[in-house]
Amino acid sequence: MKKKGMEGSYTLEAAIVVSVVILSLWTMIHRAYQLHDQVTGNMILHEAVELSVHGEEPDFSERARSGSEALDGLFTFHGSAMELKQKGDTIEGRASCGEWSRQIIIKDYCPQGFLRKVTLLEELGEGNGSSI
């Protein structure tokens, strides 16, 4: 007895579907690593700038070198560069690697200004008969 129709299997279709699924998974995982590296790079740059603002002796070249080494240790970042410099009362940090680049500018820490404002508020509060 002869079978009607053609014999075949789903091997070719399954191979195409599996390759599309694997390619999609690889793309999503790669994008997740890129996003992780961008966020981590932002945090490394921010840490270097904050340490330069609040540090006893700002050693910009050493902090920039260690920040650049930390950026190179990430999954998708290689050949990164970090630069820290002081311009007047601000500290500027730049980091870049490939197409990714960030810049953070922070005003220099001035506790005297904050203490003056708090003292002024306390004096104004005492003049009104209220306290802070």
N, C-alpha and C positions, 0 to 999 in steps of 0.2 A: 504494500500500500504506500503510495507516494503522498508526501505531505504537500499541501497546497501553500503557496506563499514562499517567501525567501527566508533562508536561515540567516541569522545574524546575531550579533551580540551588541551590547551597549558599551563595549570597551572604548571605542573612539569618543562617544559622547561623554562617557565618564571621565576620560582623560582630559577632555576640554574643560569640563565643569571643575574637576579637581585643580587643574592648572589655574583657572580663573579664581577659585577660592584661595589657593595658596598665594597667588599674586596680590589679591586684595588684603589678605592677612599680613603679608610682608609690608605692603604699603602703609597699613594702619600702624603696625609696630614701629616702622621706621619713622613715621610722623610723630609718634609718641616719644621716641628717643630725641628727635629734634626739638620738640616742645620742652621736654625735660631739660635739655642742654641750654636752651634759651633762657628758661626761668632760672636755672642754676647759675648761668653766666651773669644774669642781672644781679643775683644775690651776691656773687663773688665780687663784682664791681662795686656794689653798694657797700659791702663790708670794707673793702679797701679804702673807699672814700671816707666812710664814717670813722675808721681807725685813724686816718690822716687828720680828720677834723678834731677828734677827741684825744689823740695821742699826745704824750709828753713832748717828744721830738718827732716831728713829721719827717720820716725818711721815705720820700716819694719813690725813689728808684727801687729800693728794696721791696716796698709793698707792691709796686707795679710788677716787678719780676716774679714775686711769689704768686700774685694774682694771675699772671700770664701762665705760669706753670700749672696752676689749678685749672685754668680754662683748657689747657692742652690735655689734661687728664680726662676730659669728658668724652662721651662716645662719638659724637659727630664733629667735634671741634679739634682742628689740628692747625698749627701755625698761627696761633692767636697772638694778639698784641694788646698791651694795656699801657696807658699813659696817665699819670697823675701830675697835676701842676696847680700852683696857687696863683690866682689872679686877684690882686687886691684883697678883699675880705671874703672871697669865695674860693672853694677848692673844686676843681673840675677833673672828672675822671672819664676817660674814654676807653672802651674795649671794642675790639673787632676780631672777627674770624670769618673769612669767606664773605658771604653775603650778609651775615649778622653783624650789627654794630649798635652800640648803645653809648649814651653820654649822660652823665649825672653831674649836676652842679649843686653844691650845698654851701650855704653861707657859713662862714667860720663861727665856731661856738663862742658866744659872748655871755658868760653868766652875769657879768656886771649889769648889763642892760635888763635882764630878767629881774634881778634883785632890786634894781631901781624902780621898775614897774610895780613889783609887789609892795615895796615900801610906800610908794605913792598911793596905791589902792588902800593900804592899811590906814594911811593918814587921812584919806578922803572918807573912809568908813568911820573913823573915830570922830571926824568933824560932824557927821550926820547923826552920831549917837548909835550907830550900828557897828557890828564887827564882822570881819570876814570869817 
